[in-house]
Amino acid sequence: MPCDRFYKAEGGVHHTGHPSITICEVAKEVQAKLIVVGSHGRGFVARALLGSVAHDLLHRSHIPLLIATARK
């Protein structure tokens, strides 16, 4: 079955700004029902030093969020 039967993906979009804020703004604009992001699965120390868009979204987004991680 083609994937477009289940969801509509927006393409060709380019925005600048703080990633988690921009993602939330665009999701609200397009009336997204779900935000899906990936995570490297870094630990607390790496996240504290480098930051984490997924972590910021978890605390900022009012839209349901799915965070996918890679298998180890």
PDB file as gemmi writes it, atoms N, CA and C in Angstrom:
CRYST1    1.000    1.000    1.000  90.00  90.00  90.00 P 1                      
ATOM      1  N   MET A   1       0.829  -1.175   0.000  1.00  0.00           N  
ATOM      2  CA  MET A   1       0.000   0.000   0.000  1.00  0.00           C  
ATOM      3  C   MET A   1       0.878   1.245   0.000  1.00  0.00           C  
ATOM      4  N   PRO A   2       0.512   2.233  -0.773  1.00  0.00           N  
ATOM      5  CA  PRO A   2       1.305   3.459  -0.771  1.00  0.00           C  
ATOM      6  C   PRO A   2       1.171   4.198   0.560  1.00  0.00           C  
ATOM      7  N   CYS A   3       2.285   4.783   1.004  1.00  0.00           N  
ATOM      8  CA  CYS A   3       2.290   5.488   2.297  1.00  0.00           C  
ATOM      9  C   CYS A   3       1.369   6.690   2.310  1.00  0.00           C  
ATOM     10  N   ASP A   4       1.179   7.354   1.173  1.00  0.00           N  
ATOM     11  CA  ASP A   4       0.362   8.565   1.159  1.00  0.00           C  
ATOM     12  C   ASP A   4      -1.099   8.286   1.505  1.00  0.00           C  
ATOM     13  N   ARG A   5      -1.473   7.031   1.560  1.00  0.00           N  
ATOM     14  CA  ARG A   5      -2.829   6.687   1.970  1.00  0.00           C  
ATOM     15  C   ARG A   5      -3.036   6.996   3.451  1.00  0.00           C  
ATOM     16  N   PHE A   6      -1.958   6.966   4.221  1.00  0.00           N  
ATOM     17  CA  PHE A   6      -2.045   7.123   5.659  1.00  0.00           C  
ATOM     18  C   PHE A   6      -1.685   8.517   6.154  1.00  0.00           C  
ATOM     19  N   TYR A   7      -0.867   9.238   5.440  1.00  0.00           N  
ATOM     20  CA  TYR A   7      -0.483  10.562   5.892  1.00  0.00           C  
ATOM     21  C   TYR A   7      -0.130  11.442   4.703  1.00  0.00           C  
ATOM     22  N   LYS A   8      -0.169  12.728   4.950  1.00  0.00           N  
ATOM     23  CA  LYS A   8       0.207  13.692   3.927  1.00  0.00           C  
ATOM     24  C   LYS A   8       1.494  14.353   4.384  1.00  0.00           C  
ATOM     25  N   ALA A   9       2.525  14.255   3.602  1.00  0.00           N  
ATOM     26  CA  ALA A   9       3.808  14.872   3.945  1.00  0.00           C  
ATOM     27  C   ALA A   9       3.957  16.166   3.163  1.00  0.00           C  
ATOM     28  N   GLU A  10       4.392  17.196   3.843  1.00  0.00           N  
ATOM     29  CA  GLU A  10       4.672  18.471   3.196  1.00  0.00           C  
ATOM     30  C   GLU A  10       6.135  18.450   2.777  1.00  0.00           C  
ATOM     31  N   GLY A  11       6.443  18.945   1.591  1.00  0.00           N  
ATOM     32  CA  GLY A  11       7.825  18.934   1.120  1.00  0.00           C  
ATOM     33  C   GLY A  11       8.271  20.293   0.633  1.00  0.00           C  
ATOM     34  N   GLY A  12       9.566  20.437   0.450  1.00  0.00           N  
ATOM     35  CA  GLY A  12      10.121  21.665  -0.076  1.00  0.00           C  
ATOM     36  C   GLY A  12      10.000  22.849   0.863  1.00  0.00           C  
ATOM     37  N   VAL A  13      10.050  22.606   2.144  1.00  0.00           N  
ATOM     38  CA  VAL A  13       9.891  23.671   3.118  1.00  0.00           C  
ATOM     39  C   VAL A  13      11.259  23.966   3.745  1.00  0.00           C  
ATOM     40  N   HIS A  14      11.592  25.252   3.831  1.00  0.00           N  
ATOM     41  CA  HIS A  14      12.846  25.652   4.472  1.00  0.00           C  
ATOM     42  C   HIS A  14      12.571  26.827   5.389  1.00  0.00           C  
ATOM     43  N   HIS A  15      12.895  26.661   6.649  1.00  0.00           N  
ATOM     44  CA  HIS A  15      12.705  27.723   7.635  1.00  0.00           C  
ATOM     45  C   HIS A  15      14.002  27.899   8.411  1.00  0.00           C  
ATOM     46  N   THR A  16      14.190  29.073   8.958  1.00  0.00           N  
ATOM     47  CA  THR A  16      15.350  29.319   9.802  1.00  0.00           C  
ATOM     48  C   THR A  16      14.876  29.679  11.199  1.00  0.00           C  
ATOM     49  N   GLY A  17      15.751  29.520  12.161  1.00  0.00           N  
ATOM     50  CA  GLY A  17      15.412  29.845  13.536  1.00  0.00           C  
ATOM     51  C   GLY A  17      15.761  28.701  14.459  1.00  0.00           C  
ATOM     52  N   HIS A  18      15.394  28.837  15.707  1.00  0.00           N  
ATOM     53  CA  HIS A  18      15.644  27.783  16.689  1.00  0.00           C  
ATOM     54  C   HIS A  18      14.828  26.557  16.283  1.00  0.00           C  
ATOM     55  N   PRO A  19      15.458  25.392  16.140  1.00  0.00           N  
ATOM     56  CA  PRO A  19      14.771  24.215  15.600  1.00  0.00           C  
ATOM     57  C   PRO A  19      13.460  23.844  16.288  1.00  0.00           C  
ATOM     58  N   SER A  20      13.449  23.720  17.612  1.00  0.00           N  
ATOM     59  CA  SER A  20      12.222  23.254  18.261  1.00  0.00           C  
ATOM     60  C   SER A  20      11.104  24.293  18.173  1.00  0.00           C  
ATOM     61  N   ILE A  21      11.442  25.570  18.256  1.00  0.00           N  
ATOM     62  CA  ILE A  21      10.431  26.621  18.124  1.00  0.00           C  
ATOM     63  C   ILE A  21       9.858  26.627  16.713  1.00  0.00           C  
ATOM     64  N   THR A  22      10.751  26.546  15.720  1.00  0.00           N  
ATOM     65  CA  THR A  22      10.325  26.568  14.315  1.00  0.00           C  
ATOM     66  C   THR A  22       9.462  25.352  13.986  1.00  0.00           C  
ATOM     67  N   ILE A  23       9.859  24.181  14.467  1.00  0.00           N  
ATOM     68  CA  ILE A  23       9.075  22.964  14.211  1.00  0.00           C  
ATOM     69  C   ILE A  23       7.679  23.111  14.803  1.00  0.00           C  
ATOM     70  N   CYS A  24       7.576  23.634  16.014  1.00  0.00           N  
ATOM     71  CA  CYS A  24       6.264  23.828  16.644  1.00  0.00           C  
ATOM     72  C   CYS A  24       5.415  24.829  15.864  1.00  0.00           C  
ATOM     73  N   GLU A  25       6.027  25.921  15.410  1.00  0.00           N  
ATOM     74  CA  GLU A  25       5.287  26.928  14.641  1.00  0.00           C  
ATOM     75  C   GLU A  25       4.768  26.363  13.323  1.00  0.00           C  
ATOM     76  N   VAL A  26       5.621  25.647  12.603  1.00  0.00           N  
ATOM     77  CA  VAL A  26       5.209  25.073  11.316  1.00  0.00           C  
ATOM     78  C   VAL A  26       4.147  24.003  11.533  1.00  0.00           C  
ATOM     79  N   ALA A  27       4.308  23.173  12.548  1.00  0.00           N  
ATOM     80  CA  ALA A  27       3.317  22.133  12.840  1.00  0.00           C  
ATOM     81  C   ALA A  27       1.952  22.758  13.120  1.00  0.00           C  
ATOM     82  N   LYS A  28       1.951  23.872  13.837  1.00  0.00           N  
ATOM     83  CA  LYS A  28       0.690  24.561  14.126  1.00  0.00           C  
ATOM     84  C   LYS A  28       0.097  25.151  12.849  1.00  0.00           C  
ATOM     85  N   GLU A  29       0.961  25.756  11.994  1.00  0.00           N  
ATOM     86  CA  GLU A  29       0.510  26.341  10.717  1.00  0.00           C  
ATOM     87  C   GLU A  29      -0.187  25.316   9.833  1.00  0.00           C  
ATOM     88  N   VAL A  30       0.407  24.129   9.727  1.00  0.00           N  
ATOM     89  CA  VAL A  30      -0.143  23.108   8.825  1.00  0.00           C  
ATOM     90  C   VAL A  30      -1.155  22.205   9.525  1.00  0.00           C  
ATOM     91  N   GLN A  31      -1.474  22.536  10.769  1.00  0.00           N  
ATOM     92  CA  GLN A  31      -2.427  21.774  11.577  1.00  0.00           C  
ATOM     93  C   GLN A  31      -2.036  20.294  11.679  1.00  0.00           C  
ATOM     94  N   ALA A  32      -0.750  20.083  11.971  1.00  0.00           N  
ATOM     95  CA  ALA A  32      -0.236  18.720  12.108  1.00  0.00           C  
ATOM     96  C   ALA A  32      -0.899  18.025  13.288  1.00  0.00           C  
ATOM     97  N   LYS A  33      -1.133  16.760  13.127  1.00  0.00           N  
ATOM     98  CA  LYS A  33      -1.723  15.962  14.195  1.00  0.00           C  
ATOM     99  C   LYS A  33      -0.654  15.202  14.974  1.00  0.00           C  
ATOM    100  N   LEU A  34       0.566  15.140  14.414  1.00  0.00           N  
ATOM    101  CA  LEU A  34       1.665  14.413  15.044  1.00  0.00           C  
ATOM    102  C   LEU A  34       2.984  14.962  14.505  1.00  0.00           C  
ATOM    103  N   ILE A  35       3.966  15.118  15.396  1.00  0.00           N  
ATOM    104  CA  ILE A  35       5.321  15.479  15.004  1.00  0.00           C  
ATOM    105  C   ILE A  35       6.186  14.247  15.226  1.00  0.00           C  
ATOM    106  N   VAL A  36       6.954  13.863  14.212  1.00  0.00           N  
ATOM    107  CA  VAL A  36       7.848  12.707  14.321  1.00  0.00           C  
ATOM    108  C   VAL A  36       9.280  13.199  14.144  1.00  0.00           C  
ATOM    109  N   VAL A  37      10.136  12.893  15.109  1.00  0.00           N  
ATOM    110  CA  VAL A  37      11.546  13.279  15.044  1.00  0.00           C  
ATOM    111  C   VAL A  37      12.410  12.091  15.428  1.00  0.00           C  
ATOM    112  N   GLY A  38      13.653  12.144  15.030  1.00  0.00           N  
ATOM    113  CA  GLY A  38      14.625  11.115  15.397  1.00  0.00           C  
ATOM    114  C   GLY A  38      15.481  11.594  16.549  1.00  0.00           C  
ATOM    115  N   SER A  39      16.095  10.662  17.235  1.00  0.00           N  
ATOM    116  CA  SER A  39      16.997  10.986  18.334  1.00  0.00           C  
ATOM    117  C   SER A  39      18.201  10.059  18.262  1.00  0.00           C  
ATOM    118  N   HIS A  40      19.364  10.615  18.577  1.00  0.00           N  
ATOM    119  CA  HIS A  40      20.586   9.806  18.596  1.00  0.00           C  
ATOM    120  C   HIS A  40      20.669   8.964  19.860  1.00  0.00           C  
ATOM    121  N   GLY A  41      19.845   9.280  20.836  1.00  0.00           N  
ATOM    122  CA  GLY A  41      19.851   8.519  22.081  1.00  0.00           C  
ATOM    123  C   GLY A  41      21.057   8.837  22.946  1.00  0.00           C  
ATOM    124  N   ARG A  42      21.558  10.064  22.858  1.00  0.00           N  
ATOM    125  CA  ARG A  42      22.696  10.463  23.683  1.00  0.00           C  
ATOM    126  C   ARG A  42      22.273  10.524  25.152  1.00  0.00           C  
ATOM    127  N   GLY A  43      23.232  10.391  26.011  1.00  0.00           N  
ATOM    128  CA  GLY A  43      22.968  10.446  27.449  1.00  0.00           C  
ATOM    129  C   GLY A  43      22.775  11.868  27.932  1.00  0.00           C  
ATOM    130  N   PHE A  44      22.559  11.998  29.229  1.00  0.00           N  
ATOM    131  CA  PHE A  44      22.282  13.295  29.850  1.00  0.00           C  
ATOM    132  C   PHE A  44      23.421  14.292  29.634  1.00  0.00           C  
ATOM    133  N   VAL A  45      24.653  13.863  29.832  1.00  0.00           N  
ATOM    134  CA  VAL A  45      25.798  14.773  29.726  1.00  0.00           C  
ATOM    135  C   VAL A  45      25.937  15.300  28.300  1.00  0.00           C  
ATOM    136  N   ALA A  46      25.869  14.432  27.313  1.00  0.00           N  
ATOM    137  CA  ALA A  46      25.976  14.865  25.916  1.00  0.00           C  
ATOM    138  C   ALA A  46      24.826  15.797  25.555  1.00  0.00           C  
ATOM    139  N   ARG A  47      23.623  15.487  26.020  1.00  0.00           N  
ATOM    140  CA  ARG A  47      22.460  16.329  25.736  1.00  0.00           C  
ATOM    141  C   ARG A  47      22.629  17.703  26.388  1.00  0.00           C  
ATOM    142  N   ALA A  48      23.172  17.733  27.602  1.00  0.00           N  
ATOM    143  CA  ALA A  48      23.379  18.995  28.312  1.00  0.00           C  
ATOM    144  C   ALA A  48      24.408  19.856  27.592  1.00  0.00           C  
ATOM    145  N   LEU A  49      25.428  19.235  27.040  1.00  0.00           N  
ATOM    146  CA  LEU A  49      26.482  19.979  26.348  1.00  0.00           C  
ATOM    147  C   LEU A  49      26.086  20.357  24.925  1.00  0.00           C  
ATOM    148  N   LEU A  50      25.429  19.461  24.221  1.00  0.00           N  
ATOM    149  CA  LEU A  50      25.111  19.669  22.811  1.00  0.00           C  
ATOM    150  C   LEU A  50      23.694  20.156  22.575  1.00  0.00           C  
ATOM    151  N   GLY A  51      22.798  19.924  23.517  1.00  0.00           N  
ATOM    152  CA  GLY A  51      21.387  20.244  23.303  1.00  0.00           C  
ATOM    153  C   GLY A  51      20.704  19.108  22.572  1.00  0.00           C  
ATOM    154  N   SER A  52      19.412  19.134  22.548  1.00  0.00           N  
ATOM    155  CA  SER A  52      18.655  18.089  21.879  1.00  0.00           C  
ATOM    156  C   SER A  52      17.329  18.668  21.409  1.00  0.00           C  
ATOM    157  N   VAL A  53      17.124  18.665  20.096  1.00  0.00           N  
ATOM    158  CA  VAL A  53      15.869  19.165  19.534  1.00  0.00           C  
ATOM    159  C   VAL A  53      14.711  18.306  20.030  1.00  0.00           C  
ATOM    160  N   ALA A  54      14.902  16.991  20.049  1.00  0.00           N  
ATOM    161  CA  ALA A  54      13.835  16.097  20.514  1.00  0.00           C  
ATOM    162  C   ALA A  54      13.465  16.405  21.966  1.00  0.00           C  
ATOM    163  N   HIS A  55      14.448  16.637  22.798  1.00  0.00           N  
ATOM    164  CA  HIS A  55      14.194  16.950  24.208  1.00  0.00           C  
ATOM    165  C   HIS A  55      13.459  18.272  24.342  1.00  0.00           C  
ATOM    166  N   ASP A  56      13.889  19.284  23.579  1.00  0.00           N  
ATOM    167  CA  ASP A  56      13.197  20.581  23.602  1.00  0.00           C  
ATOM    168  C   ASP A  56      11.751  20.439  23.142  1.00  0.00           C  
ATOM    169  N   LEU A  57      11.531  19.675  22.078  1.00  0.00           N  
ATOM    170  CA  LEU A  57      10.172  19.480  21.565  1.00  0.00           C  
ATOM    171  C   LEU A  57       9.287  18.782  22.590  1.00  0.00           C  
ATOM    172  N   LEU A  58       9.872  17.845  23.308  1.00  0.00           N  
ATOM    173  CA  LEU A  58       9.124  17.105  24.314  1.00  0.00           C  
ATOM    174  C   LEU A  58       8.514  18.052  25.349  1.00  0.00           C  
ATOM    175  N   HIS A  59       9.230  19.116  25.675  1.00  0.00           N  
ATOM    176  CA  HIS A  59       8.756  20.063  26.683  1.00  0.00           C  
ATOM    177  C   HIS A  59       7.999  21.244  26.083  1.00  0.00           C  
ATOM    178  N   ARG A  60       8.146  21.499  24.788  1.00  0.00           N  
ATOM    179  CA  ARG A  60       7.585  22.691  24.165  1.00  0.00           C  
ATOM    180  C   ARG A  60       6.298  22.416  23.373  1.00  0.00           C  
ATOM    181  N   SER A  61       6.210  21.264  22.751  1.00  0.00           N  
ATOM    182  CA  SER A  61       5.125  20.994  21.810  1.00  0.00           C  
ATOM    183  C   SER A  61       3.802  20.687  22.498  1.00  0.00           C  
ATOM    184  N   HIS A  62       2.730  21.260  21.948  1.00  0.00           N  
ATOM    185  CA  HIS A  62       1.380  20.932  22.406  1.00  0.00           C  
ATOM    186  C   HIS A  62       0.748  19.909  21.469  1.00  0.00           C  
ATOM    187  N   ILE A  63       1.492  19.518  20.448  1.00  0.00           N  
ATOM    188  CA  ILE A  63       1.050  18.517  19.478  1.00  0.00           C  
ATOM    189  C   ILE A  63       1.720  17.198  19.863  1.00  0.00           C  
ATOM    190  N   PRO A  64       1.032  16.080  19.759  1.00  0.00           N  
ATOM    191  CA  PRO A  64       1.648  14.795  20.098  1.00  0.00           C  
ATOM    192  C   PRO A  64       2.978  14.606  19.360  1.00  0.00           C  
ATOM    193  N   LEU A  65       3.933  14.012  20.057  1.00  0.00           N  
ATOM    194  CA  LEU A  65       5.300  13.860  19.556  1.00  0.00           C  
ATOM    195  C   LEU A  65       5.723  12.395  19.613  1.00  0.00           C  
ATOM    196  N   LEU A  66       6.279  11.914  18.514  1.00  0.00           N  
ATOM    197  CA  LEU A  66       6.841  10.563  18.468  1.00  0.00           C  
ATOM    198  C   LEU A  66       8.330  10.708  18.249  1.00  0.00           C  
ATOM    199  N   ILE A  67       9.135  10.197  19.187  1.00  0.00           N  
ATOM    200  CA  ILE A  67      10.592  10.261  19.073  1.00  0.00           C  
ATOM    201  C   ILE A  67      11.088   8.863  18.751  1.00  0.00           C  
ATOM    202  N   ALA A  68      11.720   8.717  17.585  1.00  0.00           N  
ATOM    203  CA  ALA A  68      12.246   7.423  17.145  1.00  0.00           C  
ATOM    204  C   ALA A  68      13.740   7.386  17.385  1.00  0.00           C  
ATOM    205  N   THR A  69      14.222   6.270  17.913  1.00  0.00           N  
ATOM    206  CA  THR A  69      15.658   6.082  18.113  1.00  0.00           C  
ATOM    207  C   THR A  69      16.132   4.892  17.302  1.00  0.00           C  
ATOM    208  N   ALA A  70      17.421   4.889  17.007  1.00  0.00           N  
ATOM    209  CA  ALA A  70      18.013   3.782  16.259  1.00  0.00           C  
ATOM    210  C   ALA A  70      18.258   2.622  17.208  1.00  0.00           C  
ATOM    211  N   ARG A  71      18.186   1.429  16.679  1.00  0.00           N  
ATOM    212  CA  ARG A  71      18.532   0.245  17.487  1.00  0.00           C  
ATOM    213  C   ARG A  71      20.016   0.237  17.732  1.00  0.00           C  
ATOM    214  N   LYS A  72      20.396  -0.248  18.895  1.00  0.00           N  
ATOM    215  CA  LYS A  72      21.824  -0.341  19.224  1.00  0.00           C  
ATOM    216  C   LYS A  72      22.284  -1.760  19.111  1.00  0.00           C  
TER     217      LYS A  72                                                      
END                                                                             
